[in-house]
C-alpha cells in the first residue's frame, strides 16, 4: 500500500529565515506529486506539481520554490520566509489523470 | 484562470436532515470534479467525483449532480450524522500535458448535531 509522509509536523520560524518542508511517497513509482497551501480557515491553493524527477511546474507565485530530487521525494523551500507564508502545507499524489488525490498529514507553519 | 465558488459557507443541521452544497466554476476546460472532506485533525479525504461527460453520480448517502451547460455542481448528502461534520471542498481539474491543475472552492463547514 502507498503511504505519504510529510516532515516536519509543525514549524515555528522567524520572518526572513529559510524553510524546507519535505514529502515522501512510498509504495508508488513515478507518482504525480502536488504541493498545496491552506491559510487558516481558508481554501486550498495548489502551489506546485511534478510528474517526474527534476521537473516541477509552478502554479502560483508565493516566493516559494519546489524541487523533486528523487522519484519519491518532493521538497518545498524558500530562502526568506514572509509572515504571509504561515498556514498549512499539504503534499498529495495521484495515480492517474481522473483519479482522486491522496493527501499527506500536512505541516503547520507559523511565521513570527 | 479557473475560479471555483462554493456556497453556502456553512451549514448547521440536525441529525437526519439532508443538505445541499453548491459549486460553480468558470473554465469550460475543466473536465474532472473531485470533492473532498476535511475533518478536524484528520487528512483531507476524497469523497466523490464526477467527470464532465456525466450528469449524476451516487454513492451511499452522497449524490453529485453536474450541469455542464451552467457550469454548476451540487452535492446532496442525505440522512446526515454527527460524523459528517467537516469542511467540504469542491474542486475543478484542468489537464495539461505537464500535469494537472486543481482549483478548490472556499469550502463549506457542515455541523451536524444530535
Interface residues (C-beta under 8 A of the other chain):
Chain A: X32 X34 X42 X43 X44 X45 X46 X49 X50 X51 X55 X57 X59 X90 X92 X94 X97 X98 X100 X101 X102 X103 X104 X105 X106
Chain B: X31 X32 X34 X36 X43 X44 X45 X46 X49 X51 X89 X91 X95 X96 X98 X99 X100 X101 X102 X103 X104 X105 X106 X107
